[in-house]
Amino acid sequence: MKIEKERLTAELMVSLALKKDLKTSGQLNFDCGNLTYKLLTDLSADSTSGGQTVSNKTYCFDVRLKDGRIYQIVK
C-alpha cells in the first residue's frame, strides 16, 4: 500500500510539472521530494488551420521522494 501511494505521489508530481512551461532540463522542488527532468524529444509543429502550436514533447522525469525512493517516468 505504501509503495502504491509513493508511486501515485510521483505521478502527481510529474502531472504538476507538465502544467508548467518546462525548459530543456531543470529541477522542481516539492514538499514530498524533488523532480529533475530533461527533454527527450520535441516534435512540436505549427498547425496551418487556426495558427495553433501542437506540443508533442517527451520528457524523462527522475522523482526522488524524501523517504529515498526514486521513480523514473517518461511522458
PyMOL Python script that loads the backbone (N, CA, C, O; Angstrom):
from pymol import cmd

cmd.read_pdbstr("""\
ATOM      1  N   MET A   1       0.829  -1.204   0.000  1.00  0.00           N
ATOM      2  CA  MET A   1       0.000   0.000   0.000  1.00  0.00           C
ATOM      3  C   MET A   1       0.873   1.267   0.000  1.00  0.00           C
ATOM      4  O   MET A   1       0.583   2.226  -0.716  1.00  0.00           O
ATOM      5  N   LYS A   2       1.939   1.260   0.807  1.00  0.00           N
ATOM      6  CA  LYS A   2       2.802   2.431   0.880  1.00  0.00           C
ATOM      7  C   LYS A   2       3.498   2.680  -0.461  1.00  0.00           C
ATOM      8  O   LYS A   2       3.638   3.826  -0.888  1.00  0.00           O
ATOM      9  N   ILE A   3       3.935   1.600  -1.124  1.00  0.00           N
ATOM     10  CA  ILE A   3       4.610   1.747  -2.414  1.00  0.00           C
ATOM     11  C   ILE A   3       3.657   2.328  -3.454  1.00  0.00           C
ATOM     12  O   ILE A   3       4.061   3.158  -4.268  1.00  0.00           O
ATOM     13  N   GLU A   4       2.395   1.897  -3.433  1.00  0.00           N
ATOM     14  CA  GLU A   4       1.396   2.433  -4.370  1.00  0.00           C
ATOM     15  C   GLU A   4       1.176   3.926  -4.118  1.00  0.00           C
ATOM     16  O   GLU A   4       1.052   4.703  -5.064  1.00  0.00           O
ATOM     17  N   LYS A   5       1.127   4.325  -2.851  1.00  0.00           N
ATOM     18  CA  LYS A   5       0.950   5.739  -2.506  1.00  0.00           C
ATOM     19  C   LYS A   5       2.141   6.556  -3.008  1.00  0.00           C
ATOM     20  O   LYS A   5       1.966   7.656  -3.534  1.00  0.00           O
ATOM     21  N   GLU A   6       3.352   6.018  -2.845  1.00  0.00           N
ATOM     22  CA  GLU A   6       4.546   6.727  -3.306  1.00  0.00           C
ATOM     23  C   GLU A   6       4.556   6.852  -4.828  1.00  0.00           C
ATOM     24  O   GLU A   6       4.936   7.894  -5.362  1.00  0.00           O
ATOM     25  N   ARG A   7       4.142   5.796  -5.526  1.00  0.00           N
ATOM     26  CA  ARG A   7       4.088   5.842  -6.990  1.00  0.00           C
ATOM     27  C   ARG A   7       3.088   6.896  -7.446  1.00  0.00           C
ATOM     28  O   ARG A   7       3.355   7.651  -8.381  1.00  0.00           O
ATOM     29  N   LEU A   8       1.931   6.945  -6.782  1.00  0.00           N
ATOM     30  CA  LEU A   8       0.922   7.947  -7.129  1.00  0.00           C
ATOM     31  C   LEU A   8       1.425   9.360  -6.835  1.00  0.00           C
ATOM     32  O   LEU A   8       1.132  10.293  -7.582  1.00  0.00           O
ATOM     33  N   THR A   9       2.178   9.517  -5.753  1.00  0.00           N
ATOM     34  CA  THR A   9       2.770  10.817  -5.433  1.00  0.00           C
ATOM     35  C   THR A   9       3.730  11.243  -6.542  1.00  0.00           C
ATOM     36  O   THR A   9       3.722  12.400  -6.962  1.00  0.00           O
ATOM     37  N   ALA A  10       4.555  10.309  -7.014  1.00  0.00           N
ATOM     38  CA  ALA A  10       5.492  10.607  -8.102  1.00  0.00           C
ATOM     39  C   ALA A  10       4.735  10.983  -9.374  1.00  0.00           C
ATOM     40  O   ALA A  10       5.119  11.928 -10.064  1.00  0.00           O
ATOM     41  N   GLU A  11       3.672  10.258  -9.689  1.00  0.00           N
ATOM     42  CA  GLU A  11       2.858  10.563 -10.875  1.00  0.00           C
ATOM     43  C   GLU A  11       2.226  11.953 -10.756  1.00  0.00           C
ATOM     44  O   GLU A  11       2.159  12.690 -11.740  1.00  0.00           O
ATOM     45  N   LEU A  12       1.768  12.306  -9.566  1.00  0.00           N
ATOM     46  CA  LEU A  12       1.171  13.624  -9.345  1.00  0.00           C
ATOM     47  C   LEU A  12       2.215  14.724  -9.531  1.00  0.00           C
ATOM     48  O   LEU A  12       1.924  15.760 -10.129  1.00  0.00           O
ATOM     49  N   MET A  13       3.414  14.507  -9.029  1.00  0.00           N
ATOM     50  CA  MET A  13       4.486  15.488  -9.203  1.00  0.00           C
ATOM     51  C   MET A  13       4.780  15.714 -10.684  1.00  0.00           C
ATOM     52  O   MET A  13       4.979  16.851 -11.113  1.00  0.00           O
ATOM     53  N   VAL A  14       4.809  14.635 -11.464  1.00  0.00           N
ATOM     54  CA  VAL A  14       5.045  14.750 -12.909  1.00  0.00           C
ATOM     55  C   VAL A  14       3.891  15.497 -13.571  1.00  0.00           C
ATOM     56  O   VAL A  14       4.116  16.352 -14.427  1.00  0.00           O
ATOM     57  N   SER A  15       2.660  15.179 -13.181  1.00  0.00           N
ATOM     58  CA  SER A  15       1.497  15.870 -13.757  1.00  0.00           C
ATOM     59  C   SER A  15       1.554  17.366 -13.482  1.00  0.00           C
ATOM     60  O   SER A  15       1.259  18.174 -14.362  1.00  0.00           O
ATOM     61  N   LEU A  16       1.931  17.735 -12.268  1.00  0.00           N
ATOM     62  CA  LEU A  16       2.051  19.151 -11.928  1.00  0.00           C
ATOM     63  C   LEU A  16       3.183  19.806 -12.720  1.00  0.00           C
ATOM     64  O   LEU A  16       3.052  20.948 -13.160  1.00  0.00           O
ATOM     65  N   ALA A  17       4.278  19.099 -12.899  1.00  0.00           N
ATOM     66  CA  ALA A  17       5.408  19.635 -13.664  1.00  0.00           C
ATOM     67  C   ALA A  17       5.013  19.893 -15.111  1.00  0.00           C
ATOM     68  O   ALA A  17       5.411  20.903 -15.692  1.00  0.00           O
ATOM     69  N   LEU A  18       4.236  18.994 -15.691  1.00  0.00           N
ATOM     70  CA  LEU A  18       3.834  19.137 -17.094  1.00  0.00           C
ATOM     71  C   LEU A  18       2.921  20.339 -17.325  1.00  0.00           C
ATOM     72  O   LEU A  18       2.759  20.780 -18.462  1.00  0.00           O
ATOM     73  N   LYS A  19       2.325  20.871 -16.262  1.00  0.00           N
ATOM     74  CA  LYS A  19       1.473  22.054 -16.397  1.00  0.00           C
ATOM     75  C   LYS A  19       2.303  23.335 -16.451  1.00  0.00           C
ATOM     76  O   LYS A  19       1.783  24.404 -16.772  1.00  0.00           O
ATOM     77  N   LYS A  20       3.590  23.223 -16.137  1.00  0.00           N
ATOM     78  CA  LYS A  20       4.479  24.383 -16.171  1.00  0.00           C
ATOM     79  C   LYS A  20       5.123  24.493 -17.551  1.00  0.00           C
ATOM     80  O   LYS A  20       5.077  23.559 -18.351  1.00  0.00           O
ATOM     81  N   ASP A  21       5.716  25.640 -17.808  1.00  0.00           N
ATOM     82  CA  ASP A  21       6.454  25.857 -19.054  1.00  0.00           C
ATOM     83  C   ASP A  21       7.867  25.316 -18.844  1.00  0.00           C
ATOM     84  O   ASP A  21       8.766  26.054 -18.443  1.00  0.00           O
ATOM     85  N   LEU A  22       8.060  24.024 -19.118  1.00  0.00           N
ATOM     86  CA  LEU A  22       9.336  23.371 -18.857  1.00  0.00           C
ATOM     87  C   LEU A  22      10.368  23.745 -19.914  1.00  0.00           C
ATOM     88  O   LEU A  22      10.045  23.922 -21.088  1.00  0.00           O
ATOM     89  N   LYS A  23      11.601  23.859 -19.473  1.00  0.00           N
ATOM     90  CA  LYS A  23      12.705  24.144 -20.380  1.00  0.00           C
ATOM     91  C   LYS A  23      13.294  22.812 -20.852  1.00  0.00           C
ATOM     92  O   LYS A  23      12.659  21.767 -20.706  1.00  0.00           O
ATOM     93  N   THR A  24      14.492  22.844 -21.412  1.00  0.00           N
ATOM     94  CA  THR A  24      15.142  21.631 -21.898  1.00  0.00           C
ATOM     95  C   THR A  24      15.478  20.685 -20.747  1.00  0.00           C
ATOM     96  O   THR A  24      15.385  19.466 -20.890  1.00  0.00           O
ATOM     97  N   SER A  25      15.871  21.255 -19.603  1.00  0.00           N
ATOM     98  CA  SER A  25      16.141  20.454 -18.409  1.00  0.00           C
ATOM     99  C   SER A  25      15.993  21.358 -17.197  1.00  0.00           C
ATOM    100  O   SER A  25      16.018  22.584 -17.309  1.00  0.00           O
ATOM    101  N   GLY A  26      15.841  20.732 -16.036  1.00  0.00           N
ATOM    102  CA  GLY A  26      15.706  21.524 -14.831  1.00  0.00           C
ATOM    103  C   GLY A  26      15.304  20.693 -13.638  1.00  0.00           C
ATOM    104  O   GLY A  26      15.291  19.463 -13.689  1.00  0.00           O
ATOM    105  N   GLN A  27      14.974  21.385 -12.559  1.00  0.00           N
ATOM    106  CA  GLN A  27      14.581  20.735 -11.317  1.00  0.00           C
ATOM    107  C   GLN A  27      13.437  21.509 -10.683  1.00  0.00           C
ATOM    108  O   GLN A  27      13.407  22.739 -10.718  1.00  0.00           O
ATOM    109  N   LEU A  28      12.501  20.775 -10.107  1.00  0.00           N
ATOM    110  CA  LEU A  28      11.399  21.362  -9.352  1.00  0.00           C
ATOM    111  C   LEU A  28      11.403  20.744  -7.963  1.00  0.00           C
ATOM    112  O   LEU A  28      11.624  19.543  -7.811  1.00  0.00           O
ATOM    113  N   ASN A  29      11.160  21.565  -6.953  1.00  0.00           N
ATOM    114  CA  ASN A  29      11.134  21.072  -5.580  1.00  0.00           C
ATOM    115  C   ASN A  29       9.709  21.063  -5.052  1.00  0.00           C
ATOM    116  O   ASN A  29       8.947  22.010  -5.250  1.00  0.00           O
ATOM    117  N   PHE A  30       9.369  19.985  -4.383  1.00  0.00           N
ATOM    118  CA  PHE A  30       8.066  19.811  -3.757  1.00  0.00           C
ATOM    119  C   PHE A  30       8.290  19.490  -2.284  1.00  0.00           C
ATOM    120  O   PHE A  30       9.400  19.132  -1.888  1.00  0.00           O
ATOM    121  N   ASP A  31       7.245  19.616  -1.474  1.00  0.00           N
ATOM    122  CA  ASP A  31       7.350  19.271  -0.058  1.00  0.00           C
ATOM    123  C   ASP A  31       7.722  17.806   0.148  1.00  0.00           C
ATOM    124  O   ASP A  31       8.397  17.468   1.120  1.00  0.00           O
ATOM    125  N   CYS A  32       7.287  16.942  -0.755  1.00  0.00           N
ATOM    126  CA  CYS A  32       7.496  15.496  -0.599  1.00  0.00           C
ATOM    127  C   CYS A  32       8.756  14.991  -1.302  1.00  0.00           C
ATOM    128  O   CYS A  32       9.051  13.797  -1.244  1.00  0.00           O
ATOM    129  N   GLY A  33       9.507  15.878  -1.967  1.00  0.00           N
ATOM    130  CA  GLY A  33      10.723  15.459  -2.656  1.00  0.00           C
ATOM    131  C   GLY A  33      11.053  16.410  -3.789  1.00  0.00           C
ATOM    132  O   GLY A  33      10.517  17.516  -3.860  1.00  0.00           O
ATOM    133  N   ASN A  34      11.943  15.972  -4.681  1.00  0.00           N
ATOM    134  CA  ASN A  34      12.263  16.832  -5.820  1.00  0.00           C
ATOM    135  C   ASN A  34      12.211  16.038  -7.112  1.00  0.00           C
ATOM    136  O   ASN A  34      12.233  14.807  -7.121  1.00  0.00           O
ATOM    137  N   LEU A  35      12.144  16.779  -8.184  1.00  0.00           N
ATOM    138  CA  LEU A  35      11.963  16.198  -9.506  1.00  0.00           C
ATOM    139  C   LEU A  35      12.952  16.874 -10.446  1.00  0.00           C
ATOM    140  O   LEU A  35      13.000  18.101 -10.521  1.00  0.00           O
ATOM    141  N   THR A  36      13.737  16.083 -11.159  1.00  0.00           N
ATOM    142  CA  THR A  36      14.585  16.621 -12.213  1.00  0.00           C
ATOM    143  C   THR A  36      14.053  16.104 -13.538  1.00  0.00           C
ATOM    144  O   THR A  36      13.483  15.016 -13.610  1.00  0.00           O
ATOM    145  N   TYR A  37      14.243  16.890 -14.578  1.00  0.00           N
ATOM    146  CA  TYR A  37      13.701  16.491 -15.878  1.00  0.00           C
ATOM    147  C   TYR A  37      14.644  16.897 -16.992  1.00  0.00           C
ATOM    148  O   TYR A  37      15.460  17.807 -16.846  1.00  0.00           O
ATOM    149  N   LYS A  38      14.510  16.193 -18.116  1.00  0.00           N
ATOM    150  CA  LYS A  38      15.219  16.589 -19.339  1.00  0.00           C
ATOM    151  C   LYS A  38      14.334  16.259 -20.528  1.00  0.00           C
ATOM    152  O   LYS A  38      13.606  15.266 -20.529  1.00  0.00           O
ATOM    153  N   LEU A  39      14.413  17.100 -21.525  1.00  0.00           N
ATOM    154  CA  LEU A  39      13.641  16.931 -22.750  1.00  0.00           C
ATOM    155  C   LEU A  39      14.282  15.838 -23.592  1.00  0.00           C
ATOM    156  O   LEU A  39      15.473  15.897 -23.896  1.00  0.00           O
ATOM    157  N   LEU A  40      13.488  14.837 -23.968  1.00  0.00           N
ATOM    158  CA  LEU A  40      13.984  13.759 -24.820  1.00  0.00           C
ATOM    159  C   LEU A  40      13.703  14.044 -26.287  1.00  0.00           C
ATOM    160  O   LEU A  40      14.602  13.943 -27.123  1.00  0.00           O
ATOM    161  N   THR A  41      12.454  14.401 -26.608  1.00  0.00           N
ATOM    162  CA  THR A  41      12.078  14.701 -27.993  1.00  0.00           C
ATOM    163  C   THR A  41      11.151  15.899 -28.022  1.00  0.00           C
ATOM    164  O   THR A  41      10.388  16.135 -27.085  1.00  0.00           O
ATOM    165  N   ASP A  42      11.225  16.650 -29.105  1.00  0.00           N
ATOM    166  CA  ASP A  42      10.341  17.797 -29.316  1.00  0.00           C
ATOM    167  C   ASP A  42       9.831  17.734 -30.749  1.00  0.00           C
ATOM    168  O   ASP A  42      10.523  18.134 -31.685  1.00  0.00           O
ATOM    169  N   LEU A  43       8.626  17.233 -30.904  1.00  0.00           N
ATOM    170  CA  LEU A  43       8.010  17.117 -32.225  1.00  0.00           C
ATOM    171  C   LEU A  43       6.893  18.139 -32.391  1.00  0.00           C
ATOM    172  O   LEU A  43       5.917  17.889 -33.099  1.00  0.00           O
ATOM    173  N   SER A  44       7.038  19.296 -31.735  1.00  0.00           N
ATOM    174  CA  SER A  44       6.032  20.347 -31.828  1.00  0.00           C
ATOM    175  C   SER A  44       5.940  20.856 -33.255  1.00  0.00           C
ATOM    176  O   SER A  44       6.938  20.937 -33.971  1.00  0.00           O
ATOM    177  N   ALA A  45       4.720  21.197 -33.655  1.00  0.00           N
ATOM    178  CA  ALA A  45       4.505  21.693 -35.020  1.00  0.00           C
ATOM    179  C   ALA A  45       3.431  22.763 -35.004  1.00  0.00           C
ATOM    180  O   ALA A  45       2.518  22.736 -34.178  1.00  0.00           O
ATOM    181  N   ASP A  46       3.552  23.702 -35.922  1.00  0.00           N
ATOM    182  CA  ASP A  46       2.517  24.721 -36.079  1.00  0.00           C
ATOM    183  C   ASP A  46       1.393  24.154 -36.931  1.00  0.00           C
ATOM    184  O   ASP A  46       1.630  23.566 -37.986  1.00  0.00           O
ATOM    185  N   SER A  47       0.172  24.340 -36.459  1.00  0.00           N
ATOM    186  CA  SER A  47      -0.994  23.892 -37.217  1.00  0.00           C
ATOM    187  C   SER A  47      -1.348  24.961 -38.238  1.00  0.00           C
ATOM    188  O   SER A  47      -1.427  26.141 -37.895  1.00  0.00           O
ATOM    189  N   THR A  48      -1.562  24.567 -39.484  1.00  0.00           N
ATOM    190  CA  THR A  48      -1.887  25.538 -40.529  1.00  0.00           C
ATOM    191  C   THR A  48      -3.329  26.014 -40.425  1.00  0.00           C
ATOM    192  O   THR A  48      -3.657  27.080 -40.946  1.00  0.00           O
ATOM    193  N   SER A  49      -4.187  25.264 -39.776  1.00  0.00           N
ATOM    194  CA  SER A  49      -5.587  25.682 -39.647  1.00  0.00           C
ATOM    195  C   SER A  49      -5.822  26.225 -38.246  1.00  0.00           C
ATOM    196  O   SER A  49      -6.086  25.463 -37.317  1.00  0.00           O
ATOM    197  N   GLY A  50      -5.728  27.517 -38.096  1.00  0.00           N
ATOM    198  CA  GLY A  50      -6.004  28.145 -36.815  1.00  0.00           C
ATOM    199  C   GLY A  50      -4.775  28.739 -36.161  1.00  0.00           C
ATOM    200  O   GLY A  50      -4.900  29.459 -35.171  1.00  0.00           O
ATOM    201  N   GLY A  51      -3.593  28.461 -36.680  1.00  0.00           N
ATOM    202  CA  GLY A  51      -2.382  29.057 -36.147  1.00  0.00           C
ATOM    203  C   GLY A  51      -1.988  28.585 -34.765  1.00  0.00           C
ATOM    204  O   GLY A  51      -1.232  29.278 -34.083  1.00  0.00           O
ATOM    205  N   GLN A  52      -2.466  27.443 -34.326  1.00  0.00           N
ATOM    206  CA  GLN A  52      -2.126  26.936 -33.005  1.00  0.00           C
ATOM    207  C   GLN A  52      -0.898  26.040 -33.083  1.00  0.00           C
ATOM    208  O   GLN A  52      -0.660  25.378 -34.094  1.00  0.00           O
ATOM    209  N   THR A  53      -0.126  26.027 -32.007  1.00  0.00           N
ATOM    210  CA  THR A  53       1.027  25.142 -31.924  1.00  0.00           C
ATOM    211  C   THR A  53       0.614  23.882 -31.180  1.00  0.00           C
ATOM    212  O   THR A  53       0.051  23.949 -30.087  1.00  0.00           O
ATOM    213  N   VAL A  54       0.896  22.745 -31.775  1.00  0.00           N
ATOM    214  CA  VAL A  54       0.604  21.467 -31.144  1.00  0.00           C
ATOM    215  C   VAL A  54       1.891  20.983 -30.491  1.00  0.00           C
ATOM    216  O   VAL A  54       2.900  20.785 -31.167  1.00  0.00           O
ATOM    217  N   SER A  55       1.854  20.794 -29.170  1.00  0.00           N
ATOM    218  CA  SER A  55       3.043  20.373 -28.447  1.00  0.00           C
ATOM    219  C   SER A  55       3.082  18.861 -28.338  1.00  0.00           C
ATOM    220  O   SER A  55       2.136  18.235 -27.859  1.00  0.00           O
ATOM    221  N   ASN A  56       4.165  18.292 -28.778  1.00  0.00           N
ATOM    222  CA  ASN A  56       4.354  16.853 -28.683  1.00  0.00           C
ATOM    223  C   ASN A  56       5.765  16.614 -28.157  1.00  0.00           C
ATOM    224  O   ASN A  56       6.630  16.110 -28.873  1.00  0.00           O
ATOM    225  N   LYS A  57       5.986  16.983 -26.892  1.00  0.00           N
ATOM    226  CA  LYS A  57       7.294  16.861 -26.263  1.00  0.00           C
ATOM    227  C   LYS A  57       7.301  15.651 -25.337  1.00  0.00           C
ATOM    228  O   LYS A  57       6.294  15.321 -24.712  1.00  0.00           O
ATOM    229  N   THR A  58       8.450  15.004 -25.265  1.00  0.00           N
ATOM    230  CA  THR A  58       8.621  13.880 -24.358  1.00  0.00           C
ATOM    231  C   THR A  58       9.744  14.215 -23.384  1.00  0.00           C
ATOM    232  O   THR A  58      10.848  14.578 -23.790  1.00  0.00           O
ATOM    233  N   TYR A  59       9.448  14.088 -22.104  1.00  0.00           N
ATOM    234  CA  TYR A  59      10.419  14.361 -21.054  1.00  0.00           C
ATOM    235  C   TYR A  59      10.708  13.092 -20.264  1.00  0.00           C
ATOM    236  O   TYR A  59       9.863  12.203 -20.162  1.00  0.00           O
ATOM    237  N   CYS A  60      11.910  13.021 -19.710  1.00  0.00           N
ATOM    238  CA  CYS A  60      12.267  11.983 -18.748  1.00  0.00           C
ATOM    239  C   CYS A  60      12.325  12.662 -17.381  1.00  0.00           C
ATOM    240  O   CYS A  60      13.072  13.623 -17.194  1.00  0.00           O
ATOM    241  N   PHE A  61      11.544  12.168 -16.435  1.00  0.00           N
ATOM    242  CA  PHE A  61      11.477  12.723 -15.090  1.00  0.00           C
ATOM    243  C   PHE A  61      12.105  11.749 -14.102  1.00  0.00           C
ATOM    244  O   PHE A  61      11.777  10.562 -14.101  1.00  0.00           O
ATOM    245  N   ASP A  62      13.002  12.246 -13.267  1.00  0.00           N
ATOM    246  CA  ASP A  62      13.536  11.475 -12.147  1.00  0.00           C
ATOM    247  C   ASP A  62      12.957  12.086 -10.882  1.00  0.00           C
ATOM    248  O   ASP A  62      13.249  13.233 -10.543  1.00  0.00           O
ATOM    249  N   VAL A  63      12.141  11.315 -10.191  1.00  0.00           N
ATOM    250  CA  VAL A  63      11.472  11.788  -8.986  1.00  0.00           C
ATOM    251  C   VAL A  63      12.152  11.146  -7.783  1.00  0.00           C
ATOM    252  O   VAL A  63      12.244   9.922  -7.691  1.00  0.00           O
ATOM    253  N   ARG A  64      12.627  11.982  -6.862  1.00  0.00           N
ATOM    254  CA  ARG A  64      13.249  11.494  -5.634  1.00  0.00           C
ATOM    255  C   ARG A  64      12.390  11.939  -4.461  1.00  0.00           C
ATOM    256  O   ARG A  64      12.328  13.122  -4.127  1.00  0.00           O
ATOM    257  N   LEU A  65      11.732  10.971  -3.846  1.00  0.00           N
ATOM    258  CA  LEU A  65      10.892  11.277  -2.697  1.00  0.00           C
ATOM    259  C   LEU A  65      11.759  11.403  -1.446  1.00  0.00           C
ATOM    260  O   LEU A  65      12.873  10.880  -1.403  1.00  0.00           O
ATOM    261  N   LYS A  66      11.244  12.100  -0.428  1.00  0.00           N
ATOM    262  CA  LYS A  66      12.021  12.346   0.786  1.00  0.00           C
ATOM    263  C   LYS A  66      12.395  11.066   1.518  1.00  0.00           C
ATOM    264  O   LYS A  66      13.381  11.043   2.255  1.00  0.00           O
ATOM    265  N   ASP A  67      11.621   9.998   1.327  1.00  0.00           N
ATOM    266  CA  ASP A  67      11.953   8.735   2.004  1.00  0.00           C
ATOM    267  C   ASP A  67      13.058   7.969   1.280  1.00  0.00           C
ATOM    268  O   ASP A  67      13.446   6.887   1.721  1.00  0.00           O
ATOM    269  N   GLY A  68      13.573   8.516   0.167  1.00  0.00           N
ATOM    270  CA  GLY A  68      14.672   7.899  -0.550  1.00  0.00           C
ATOM    271  C   GLY A  68      14.274   7.118  -1.788  1.00  0.00           C
ATOM    272  O   GLY A  68      15.136   6.759  -2.590  1.00  0.00           O
ATOM    273  N   ARG A  69      12.993   6.849  -1.961  1.00  0.00           N
ATOM    274  CA  ARG A  69      12.546   6.085  -3.130  1.00  0.00           C
ATOM    275  C   ARG A  69      12.679   6.959  -4.378  1.00  0.00           C
ATOM    276  O   ARG A  69      12.391   8.155  -4.346  1.00  0.00           O
ATOM    277  N   ILE A  70      13.125   6.336  -5.487  1.00  0.00           N
ATOM    278  CA  ILE A  70      13.337   7.046  -6.750  1.00  0.00           C
ATOM    279  C   ILE A  70      12.473   6.410  -7.830  1.00  0.00           C
ATOM    280  O   ILE A  70      12.409   5.187  -7.956  1.00  0.00           O
ATOM    281  N   TYR A  71      11.813   7.256  -8.602  1.00  0.00           N
ATOM    282  CA  TYR A  71      10.996   6.801  -9.731  1.00  0.00           C
ATOM    283  C   TYR A  71      11.475   7.516 -10.981  1.00  0.00           C
ATOM    284  O   TYR A  71      11.818   8.698 -10.938  1.00  0.00           O
ATOM    285  N   GLN A  72      11.498   6.795 -12.093  1.00  0.00           N
ATOM    286  CA  GLN A  72      11.787   7.410 -13.391  1.00  0.00           C
ATOM    287  C   GLN A  72      10.547   7.255 -14.259  1.00  0.00           C
ATOM    288  O   GLN A  72      10.057   6.147 -14.477  1.00  0.00           O
ATOM    289  N   ILE A  73      10.048   8.383 -14.749  1.00  0.00           N
ATOM    290  CA  ILE A  73       8.812   8.405 -15.526  1.00  0.00           C
ATOM    291  C   ILE A  73       9.082   9.157 -16.823  1.00  0.00           C
ATOM    292  O   ILE A  73       9.653  10.248 -16.810  1.00  0.00           O
ATOM    293  N   VAL A  74       8.669   8.569 -17.943  1.00  0.00           N
ATOM    294  CA  VAL A  74       8.813   9.215 -19.250  1.00  0.00           C
ATOM    295  C   VAL A  74       7.424   9.578 -19.744  1.00  0.00           C
ATOM    296  O   VAL A  74       6.550   8.718 -19.859  1.00  0.00           O
ATOM    297  N   LYS A  75       7.227  10.858 -20.035  1.00  0.00           N
ATOM    298  CA  LYS A  75       5.932  11.345 -20.547  1.00  0.00           C
ATOM    299  C   LYS A  75       6.174  12.458 -21.530  1.00  0.00           C
ATOM    300  O   LYS A  75       5.224  13.012 -22.082  1.00  0.00           O
TER     301      LYS A  75
END
""", "prot")
cmd.dss("prot")
cmd.show_as("cartoon", "prot")
cmd.util.cbc("prot")
cmd.orient("prot")
